[in-house]
């Protein structure tokens, strides 16, 4: 357990480069086992989730190397063996291994995936999609077993546009015989990044970013060098931080289209956001003005991963704001920690009603999940006095050296292990 200590009152100002996307990197690392050749990935953030995924790949016989934002993976000696439960239970994205392993070796065994406790995250759509391709999936004594003699293309209908299930089916079907069509596919930018990566390896994938993805299976994929896209959730977190502290931050490499839903909400509240060269500039000179409802939904709607930072912003806004969490029911637990800091929040099932207060007050608070942890750090920036955030290393699952970036922007923050 570590403690992040934040002294509020300093506007954030400066120029930072947005890190590579966690939610693009993890499935791409899993997809690297689809070939025997070496894969080189650049613009990789150093995150504990990535460290965990690389450990799983090494357990499967892969050679991995990580240096200065570059990761190399070679799965020439890939071998099917049960992955350690201690690894799979730490990482939701461990489920991404299932499809590529079944495609490459015809067998896979892993424990149930873990990750942040933000609500129910069933894997039934992953299993349904893989079964449509000819994979036999059984569940026994807390483990998932997958096997197949030959993967065949199929029509896959997802009952919900699950990002993970879409990606798992994309990866498995890349080596399947014939054509696979994924209906009601997720549309997130990370899906497009995975498509581009698979095609760079010699795959034939089309339609990512729409509700219908077509995959023409190939017999073999080859190695490549690929740059991970910028992280839209980190981008959004820094945008909110600038508005919250009445700051002025330039986000190099930020892609405006990826954060359009957030940008519209921030502009409605008085923020100045402009595309500037290769990034976005976010400035705020007054108190943010609350208005209307913020509802989380699949892309291109407002992302659930930015709901927690948005709750922090609305806590000190002018007026009353409302947040409806439609994706993960436990994400509203952040309200209890913000109330310790003086926030006025009422939670009714999946709805949070937030009456803005003039100032939050420093307090001892605790992180429950990755995005909620980042939101509490932001709350500390807007609070009087000192805020102490106890964090079981959850924030570093998704933010590359968050405290160092804050310090570079003028925040008063330090860490005590």
QUITA-V59537 format. One record per pair of residues at least 12 apart in sequence whose C-alpha atoms are under 10 Angstrom apart, sorted by the first residue. I is the first residue (numbers start at 0). GAP is how many residues later the second one is. Records with the same first field share a line. If there is no record, write none. Layout:
# QUITA-V59537
I->GAP / GAP
This chain:
# QUITA-V59537
0->389 / 390 / 391 / 392 / 393 / 415 / 416
1->387 / 388 / 389 / 390 / 391 / 392 / 413 / 414 / 415
2->361 / 362 / 363 / 384 / 385 / 386 / 387 / 388 / 389 / 390 / 411 / 412 / 413 / 414
3->361 / 369 / 372 / 373 / 376 / 383 / 384 / 385 / 386 / 387 / 399 / 409 / 410 / 411 / 412 / 413
4->357 / 359 / 372 / 375 / 381 / 382 / 383 / 384 / 385 / 398 / 407 / 408 / 409 / 410 / 411
5->356 / 370 / 371 / 372 / 373 / 374 / 375 / 376 / 377 / 378 / 379 / 380 / 381 / 382 / 383 / 397 / 400 / 405 / 406 / 407 / 408 / 409
6->355 / 370 / 373 / 374 / 375 / 376 / 377 / 378 / 379 / 380 / 381 / 404 / 405 / 406 / 407
7->237 / 352 / 353 / 354 / 369 / 370 / 371 / 372 / 373 / 374 / 375 / 376 / 377 / 378 / 379 / 403 / 404 / 405
8->236 / 237 / 371 / 372 / 373 / 374 / 375 / 376 / 377 / 402 / 403
9->235 / 236 / 237 / 371 / 372 / 373 / 399 / 400 / 401 / 402
10->230 / 231 / 232 / 233 / 234 / 235 / 236 / 237 / 238 / 273 / 370 / 371 / 398 / 399 / 400
11->226 / 229 / 230 / 231 / 232 / 233 / 234 / 235 / 236 / 237 / 271 / 369 / 394 / 395 / 396 / 397 / 398 / 399
12->229 / 232 / 233 / 234 / 235 / 236 / 237 / 269 / 270 / 393 / 395 / 396 / 397 / 398
13->228 / 233 / 234 / 235 / 236 / 237 / 267 / 391 / 392 / 394 / 395 / 396
14->233 / 234 / 235 / 236 / 237 / 266 / 390 / 393 / 394
15->222 / 233 / 234 / 235 / 236 / 237 / 238 / 263 / 389 / 390 / 392 / 393
16->213 / 218 / 233 / 234 / 235 / 236 / 237 / 262 / 388
17->25 / 27 / 211 / 212 / 213 / 214 / 215 / 216 / 217 / 220 / 232 / 233 / 234 / 235 / 236 / 237 / 261 / 382
18->24 / 25 / 26 / 27 / 50 / 209 / 210 / 211 / 212 / 213 / 214 / 215 / 216 / 232 / 233 / 234 / 235 / 379 / 380 / 381 / 382
19->22 / 23 / 24 / 25 / 26 / 49 / 207 / 208 / 209 / 210 / 211 / 212 / 214 / 233 / 379 / 380
20->22 / 23 / 24 / 169 / 172 / 207 / 208 / 209 / 210 / 211 / 212 / 213 / 214 / 377 / 378
21->22 / 23 / 24 / 25 / 27 / 28 / 168 / 206 / 207 / 208 / 209 / 210 / 211 / 212 / 375 / 376 / 377 / 378
22->26 / 27 / 70 / 140 / 141 / 165 / 166 / 167 / 168 / 170 / 205 / 206 / 208 / 209 / 210 / 375
23->20 / 164 / 165 / 166 / 167 / 168 / 169 / 170 / 173 / 204 / 205 / 206 / 207
24->16 / 17 / 18 / 19 / 20 / 24 / 25 / 28 / 165 / 168 / 169 / 202 / 203 / 204 / 206
25->18 / 23 / 24 / 25 / 26 / 27 / 28 / 67 / 68 / 70 / 71 / 168
26->26 / 66 / 67 / 68 / 69 / 70 / 73 / 137 / 140 / 141 / 144 / 163 / 164 / 166 / 167
27->13 / 68 / 139 / 143 / 162 / 165 / 166 / 167 / 169 / 170 / 198 / 200
28->12 / 21 / 24 / 25 / 28 / 42 / 43 / 44 / 67 / 68 / 165
29->23 / 24 / 26 / 27 / 43 / 63 / 64 / 65 / 66 / 67 / 68 / 69 / 70 / 71 / 138 / 141
30->65 / 66 / 68 / 69 / 70 / 136 / 137 / 139 / 140 / 141 / 143 / 163 / 166 / 167 / 170
31->25 / 30 / 40 / 41 / 42 / 43 / 65 / 68 / 139 / 165 / 166 / 169 / 189 / 190 / 191 / 192
32->24 / 27 / 29 / 40 / 41 / 42 / 43 / 44 / 45 / 64 / 67 / 68 / 70 / 71 / 72 / 138 / 188
33->41 / 42 / 44 / 65 / 66 / 67 / 68 / 69 / 70 / 71 / 137 / 138 / 140 / 141 / 164 / 167 / 186 / 187 / 188 / 189
34->38 / 39 / 40 / 41 / 43 / 65 / 69 / 140 / 166 / 185 / 186 / 187 / 188 / 189
35->26 / 37 / 38 / 39 / 40 / 41 / 42 / 68 / 184 / 185 / 186 / 187
36->36 / 37 / 38 / 39 / 164 / 184 / 185 / 186 / 187
37->24 / 25 / 26 / 34 / 35 / 36 / 37 / 38 / 184 / 185 / 186 / 187
38->25 / 32 / 33 / 34 / 35 / 36 / 162 / 183 / 184 / 185 / 186 / 187
39->24 / 25 / 26 / 30 / 31 / 32 / 33 / 34 / 183 / 184 / 185 / 186 / 187
40->25 / 28 / 29 / 30 / 31 / 32 / 156 / 183 / 184 / 185 / 186 / 187
41->24 / 25 / 26 / 27 / 28 / 29 / 30 / 183 / 184 / 185 / 186 / 187
42->25 / 26 / 27 / 28 / 183 / 184 / 185 / 186 / 187
43->22 / 23 / 24 / 25 / 26 / 27 / 183 / 184 / 185 / 186 / 356
44->23 / 24 / 25 / 26 / 183 / 185 / 186 / 353 / 354 / 355 / 356
45->20 / 21 / 22 / 23 / 24 / 25 / 350 / 351 / 352 / 353 / 354 / 355
46->348 / 349 / 350 / 351 / 352 / 353 / 354
47->42 / 43 / 345 / 346 / 347 / 348 / 349 / 350 / 351 / 352
48->38 / 41 / 42 / 43 / 44 / 45 / 66 / 345 / 347 / 348 / 349
49->21 / 41 / 43 / 347 / 348
50->15 / 346
51->34 / 35 / 36 / 38 / 39 / 41 / 42 / 345
52->34 / 35 / 37 / 38 / 40 / 41 / 43 / 44
53->12 / 17 / 18 / 19
54->28 / 29 / 32
55->27 / 28 / 31 / 32 / 38 / 41
56->16 / 17 / 18 / 21 / 22 / 26 / 40
57->15 / 16 / 17 / 19 / 20 / 21
58->19 / 20 / 21 / 22 / 23 / 24 / 25
59->15 / 17 / 18 / 19 / 20 / 21 / 22 / 23 / 41
60->13 / 14 / 15 / 16 / 17 / 18 / 19 / 20
61->12 / 13 / 14 / 15 / 16 / 17
62->12 / 13 / 14 / 15
69->156 / 157 / 158
70->154
71->153
72->150
73->149
77->23 / 26 / 27
78->22 / 25 / 26 / 28 / 29
79->21 / 22 / 24 / 25 / 26 / 27 / 28 / 29
80->26 / 27 / 28 / 29
81->26 / 27 / 28 / 29 / 61 / 62 / 63
82->14 / 25 / 26 / 27 / 28 / 60
83->25 / 26 / 27
84->25 / 26 / 27 / 28 / 29 / 57 / 58
85->25 / 28
86->23 / 24 / 26 / 27
87->22 / 23 / 24 / 25 / 26 / 27
88->21 / 22 / 23 / 24 / 25 / 26
89->22 / 23 / 24 / 25 / 26
90->21 / 22 / 23 / 24 / 25 / 306
91->20 / 21 / 22 / 23 / 24 / 29 / 31 / 72
92->20 / 21 / 22 / 71
93->16 / 17 / 18 / 19 / 20 / 21
94->15 / 16 / 17 / 18 / 19 / 28 / 31 / 32 / 49 / 69 / 70 / 73
95->17 / 30 / 68 / 69 / 71 / 72 / 73 / 75 / 76
96->12 / 13 / 71 / 74 / 75
97->12 / 28 / 29 / 32 / 39 / 46 / 47 / 48 / 49 / 70 / 71 / 73 / 74
98->27 / 28 / 30 / 31 / 34 / 36 / 47 / 66 / 68 / 69 / 70 / 71 / 72 / 73 / 74 / 75
99->68 / 69 / 70 / 71 / 72 / 73 / 74 / 75
100->45 / 46 / 70 / 71
101->28 / 33 / 34 / 43 / 44 / 45 / 46 / 47 / 48 / 49 / 69 / 70 / 73
102->27 / 30 / 32 / 44 / 45 / 46 / 47 / 48 / 68 / 69 / 70 / 71 / 72 / 73
103->47 / 68 / 71 / 72 / 116
104->42 / 43 / 44
105->29 / 30 / 40 / 41 / 42 / 43 / 44 / 45
106->28 / 29 / 30 / 38 / 39 / 40 / 41 / 42
107->29 / 36 / 37 / 38 / 39 / 40
108->28 / 29 / 30 / 34 / 35 / 36 / 37 / 38
109->29 / 32 / 33 / 34 / 35 / 36
110->28 / 29 / 30 / 31 / 32 / 33 / 34
111->27 / 30 / 31 / 32
112->30 / 31
114->254 / 255 / 279 / 282
115->215 / 252 / 253 / 254 / 255 / 278 / 281
116->211 / 212 / 213 / 214 / 251 / 252 / 253
117->209 / 210 / 211 / 212 / 213 / 214 / 215 / 250 / 251 / 252 / 253 / 254
118->208 / 209 / 210 / 211 / 212
119->207 / 208 / 209 / 210
120->41 / 206 / 207
122->39 / 41 / 42
123->41
124->31 / 32 / 33 / 34 / 35 / 36 / 37 / 39 / 40 / 41 / 43 / 44
125->32 / 36 / 37 / 38 / 39 / 40 / 41 / 42 / 43
126->17 / 19 / 38 / 41 / 42
127->28 / 29 / 30 / 31 / 37 / 41
128->25 / 26 / 27 / 28 / 29 / 36 / 37 / 39 / 40 / 41 / 43 / 44 / 53
129->16 / 18 / 21 / 24 / 26 / 35 / 38 / 39 / 40 / 42 / 43
130->15 / 16 / 17 / 20 / 23 / 25 / 38
131->19 / 20 / 21 / 22 / 23 / 24 / 25 / 37 / 48
132->15 / 17 / 18 / 19 / 20 / 21 / 22 / 23 / 36 / 39 / 40 / 43 / 44 / 47
133->13 / 14 / 15 / 16 / 17 / 18 / 19 / 20 / 42
134->12 / 13 / 14 / 15 / 16 / 17 / 37
135->12 / 13
149->25 / 26 / 27
150->21 / 22 / 23 / 24 / 25 / 26 / 27 / 66
151->20 / 21 / 23 / 24 / 25 / 26 / 27 / 28 / 65
152->19 / 20 / 21 / 22 / 23 / 24 / 25 / 26 / 27 / 28 / 61 / 62 / 63 / 64
153->19 / 22 / 23 / 24 / 25 / 26 / 27 / 28 / 61
154->24 / 25 / 26 / 27 / 28 / 59
155->13 / 24 / 25 / 26 / 27 / 28 / 29 / 56 / 57
156->24 / 25 / 26 / 27 / 28 / 55
157->24 / 25 / 26 / 27 / 28
158->24 / 25 / 26
159->23 / 24 / 25 / 26 / 138
160->21 / 22 / 23 / 24 / 25 / 26 / 27 / 50 / 137 / 138
161->22 / 23 / 24 / 25 / 26 / 136
162->22 / 23 / 24 / 25 / 27 / 28 / 135 / 136
163->22 / 27
164->17 / 20 / 21
165->16 / 17 / 18 / 19 / 20 / 21 / 25 / 42 / 47
166->18 / 19 / 23 / 24 / 25 / 27 / 28
168->12 / 13 / 16 / 46
169->12 / 15 / 21 / 24 / 25 / 28 / 35 / 38 / 43 / 44 / 45 / 47
170->23 / 24 / 27 / 32 / 34 / 44 / 46
171->43 / 45
172->30 / 31 / 32 / 41 / 42 / 43 / 44 / 45
173->21 / 24 / 25 / 28 / 29 / 30 / 31 / 40 / 41 / 42 / 43 / 44 / 45 / 46 / 47
174->28 / 29 / 40 / 41 / 42 / 43 / 44 / 45 / 46
175->39 / 40 / 41 / 42 / 43 / 44
176->39 / 40 / 41 / 42
177->37 / 38 / 39 / 40
178->25 / 26 / 35 / 36 / 37 / 38 / 39
179->25 / 33 / 34 / 35 / 36 / 37
180->24 / 25 / 26 / 31 / 32 / 33 / 34 / 35
181->25 / 26 / 29 / 30 / 31 / 32 / 33
182->27 / 28 / 29 / 30 / 31
183->26 / 27 / 28 / 29
184->22 / 23 / 24 / 25 / 26 / 27 / 28
185->22 / 23 / 24 / 25 / 26 / 27 / 112 / 113 / 114
186->20 / 21 / 22 / 23 / 24 / 25 / 26 / 111 / 112 / 113
187->20 / 21 / 22 / 70 / 110 / 111 / 112 / 113 / 115
188->19 / 20 / 40 / 41 / 42 / 43 / 68 / 69 / 110 / 111
189->18 / 19 / 38 / 39 / 40 / 41 / 42 / 68
190->16 / 17 / 18 / 19 / 22
191->13 / 14 / 15 / 16 / 17 / 18 / 37
192->15 / 16 / 33 / 34 / 35 / 36
193->14 / 34 / 35
194->12 / 13 / 14 / 18 / 20
195->12 / 30
196->27 / 28 / 29 / 30 / 31
197->23 / 24 / 25 / 26 / 28
198->22 / 23 / 25
199->21 / 22 / 23 / 24 / 25 / 26
200->19 / 20 / 21 / 22 / 23 / 24 / 25
201->16 / 17 / 18 / 19 / 20 / 21 / 22
202->12 / 13 / 14 / 15 / 16 / 17 / 18 / 19
203->12 / 13 / 14
204->12
208->90 / 91
228->24 / 25 / 26
229->22 / 23 / 24 / 25 / 28
230->22 / 23 / 24 / 27 / 167 / 168
231->22 / 23 / 24 / 25 / 26 / 27 / 71 / 73 / 74
232->25 / 26 / 70 / 71 / 72 / 73 / 138 / 165 / 166
233->20 / 71 / 72 / 137 / 140 / 164 / 165 / 166 / 168
234->16 / 17 / 18 / 19 / 20 / 21 / 23 / 24 / 45 / 71
235->15 / 18 / 20 / 22 / 23 / 24 / 25 / 26 / 27 / 67 / 69 / 70 / 73 / 74
236->25 / 68 / 69 / 70 / 71 / 72 / 73 / 134 / 137 / 138 / 141 / 162
237->12 / 13 / 44 / 71 / 140 / 167 / 168
238->12 / 20 / 23 / 24 / 27 / 32 / 34 / 41 / 42 / 43 / 44 / 70
239->22 / 23 / 26 / 31 / 42 / 66 / 69 / 70 / 72 / 73 / 135 / 138
240->41 / 68 / 69 / 71 / 72 / 133 / 134 / 136 / 137 / 138 / 140 / 141 / 165
241->29 / 39 / 40 / 41 / 42 / 43 / 136 / 167
242->23 / 24 / 26 / 27 / 28 / 29 / 30 / 39 / 40 / 41 / 42 / 43 / 44 / 45 / 70
243->27 / 39 / 40 / 42 / 43 / 44 / 65 / 66 / 68 / 69 / 70 / 71 / 72 / 73 / 134 / 135 / 137 / 138
244->38 / 39 / 40 / 41 / 42 / 43 / 68 / 133 / 134 / 136 / 137 / 138 / 166
245->25 / 36 / 37 / 38 / 39 / 40 / 41 / 42 / 136
246->35 / 36 / 37 / 38 / 39 / 162
247->24 / 25 / 33 / 34 / 35 / 36 / 37 / 161
248->24 / 31 / 32 / 33 / 34 / 35 / 160
249->23 / 24 / 25 / 26 / 28 / 29 / 30 / 31 / 32 / 33
250->24 / 25 / 27 / 28 / 29 / 30 / 31
251->24 / 25 / 26 / 27 / 28 / 29
252->24 / 25 / 26 / 27
253->21 / 22 / 24 / 25 / 26 / 27
254->20 / 23 / 24 / 25
255->17 / 18 / 19 / 22 / 23 / 24
256->43
257->41 / 42
258->40 / 41 / 42 / 43 / 44
259->40 / 41 / 42
260->33 / 35 / 38 / 39 / 40 / 41 / 42
261->32 / 39 / 40 / 41 / 44 / 45 / 48
262->19 / 39
263->38
264->24 / 25 / 26 / 27 / 28 / 29 / 37 / 45
265->16 / 18 / 22 / 23 / 24 / 44 / 47
266->15 / 17 / 21 / 22
267->20 / 21 / 22 / 23 / 24
268->15 / 17 / 18 / 19 / 20 / 21 / 22 / 45 / 48 / 49
269->13 / 14 / 15 / 16 / 17 / 18 / 19 / 20
270->12 / 13 / 14 / 15 / 16 / 17 / 18
271->12 / 13
285->31 / 32
286->26 / 29 / 30 / 31 / 71
287->25 / 26 / 27 / 28 / 29 / 30 / 31 / 68
288->24 / 25 / 27 / 28 / 29 / 30 / 31 / 32 / 67
289->23 / 24 / 25 / 26 / 27 / 28 / 29 / 30 / 31 / 32 / 64 / 65 / 66
290->23 / 26 / 27 / 28 / 29 / 30 / 31
291->28 / 29 / 30 / 31
292->27 / 28 / 29 / 30 / 31 / 58 / 59 / 60
293->13 / 16 / 17 / 27 / 28 / 29 / 30 / 31 / 57 / 58
294->12 / 27 / 28 / 29 / 30 / 31 / 32 / 56
295->27 / 28 / 29 / 30 / 31 / 32
296->27 / 28 / 29 / 30
297->28 / 29
301->23
302->22 / 23 / 24
303->20 / 21 / 22 / 23 / 24 / 27 / 67
304->22 / 23 / 26 / 65 / 66 / 67
305->65 / 66 / 68 / 69
306->16 / 17 / 18 / 24 / 25 / 27 / 64 / 65 / 68
307->15 / 17 / 23 / 24 / 25 / 26 / 27 / 61 / 62 / 63 / 64 / 65 / 66 / 67 / 68
308->25 / 62 / 63 / 64 / 65 / 66 / 67 / 68 / 69 / 70
309->13 / 65 / 68
310->12 / 21 / 23 / 24 / 27 / 32 / 34 / 41 / 42 / 43 / 61 / 64 / 65 / 68
311->22 / 23 / 26 / 31 / 42 / 44 / 48 / 60 / 62 / 63 / 64 / 65 / 66 / 67 / 68 / 70
312->41 / 43 / 62 / 65 / 66 / 69
313->29 / 30 / 31 / 39 / 40 / 41 / 42 / 43
314->20 / 23 / 24 / 26 / 27 / 28 / 29 / 30 / 38 / 39 / 40 / 41 / 42 / 43 / 44 / 45 / 64 / 67
315->26 / 27 / 28 / 38 / 39 / 40 / 41 / 42 / 43 / 44 / 63 / 66 / 67
316->37 / 38 / 39 / 40 / 41 / 42
317->37 / 38 / 39 / 40
318->35 / 36 / 37 / 38
319->24 / 25 / 33 / 34 / 35 / 36 / 37
320->24 / 31 / 32 / 33 / 34 / 35
321->23 / 24 / 25 / 29 / 30 / 31 / 32 / 33
322->24 / 27 / 28 / 29 / 30 / 31
323->23 / 24 / 25 / 26 / 27 / 28 / 29
324->24 / 25 / 26 / 27
325->24 / 25
326->23
327->22
328->20 / 21 / 22
329->19 / 20 / 38 / 39
330->19 / 37 / 38 / 40 / 41
331->15 / 16 / 17 / 18 / 19 / 20 / 40
332->14 / 34 / 35 / 36 / 39
333->31 / 32 / 33 / 34 / 35 / 37 / 38 / 39 / 41 / 42
334->12 / 17 / 18 / 19 / 37
335->29 / 30
336->26 / 27 / 28 / 29 / 30 / 31 / 35 / 39 / 42 / 52
337->22 / 23 / 24 / 25 / 27 / 28 / 37 / 38 / 41 / 42
338->21 / 22 / 24 / 26
339->20 / 21 / 22 / 23 / 24 / 25
340->18 / 19 / 20 / 21 / 22 / 23 / 24 / 35 / 38 / 39 / 42 / 43 / 46
341->15 / 16 / 17 / 18 / 19 / 20 / 21 / 41
342->12 / 13 / 14 / 15 / 16 / 17 / 18 / 36
343->12 / 13 / 16
357->24 / 25
358->20 / 23 / 24 / 25
359->19 / 20 / 21 / 22 / 23 / 24 / 25 / 27
360->18 / 19 / 21 / 22 / 23 / 24 / 25 / 26
361->17 / 18 / 19 / 20 / 21 / 22 / 23 / 24 / 25 / 26 / 27
362->17 / 20 / 21 / 22 / 23 / 24 / 25 / 26
363->22 / 23 / 24 / 25 / 26
364->12 / 15 / 22 / 23 / 24 / 25 / 26
365->22 / 23 / 24 / 25 / 26
366->22 / 23 / 24 / 25 / 26 / 27 / 28
367->22 / 23 / 24 / 26 / 27
368->22 / 23 / 24 / 25 / 26 / 28
369->21 / 22 / 23 / 24 / 25 / 26 / 27 / 28 / 29
370->23 / 24 / 26 / 27 / 28
371->22 / 23
372->16 / 17 / 18 / 19 / 20 / 21 / 22 / 23
373->15 / 17 / 20 / 21 / 22 / 24 / 25 / 28
374->20
375->12 / 13 / 14
376->12 / 18 / 25 / 26 / 29 / 36
377->28
379->32 / 33
380->25 / 30 / 31 / 32
385->26 / 27
386->26
387->25 / 26 / 27 / 28
388->26
389->25 / 26 / 27
390->26
392->24
402->12
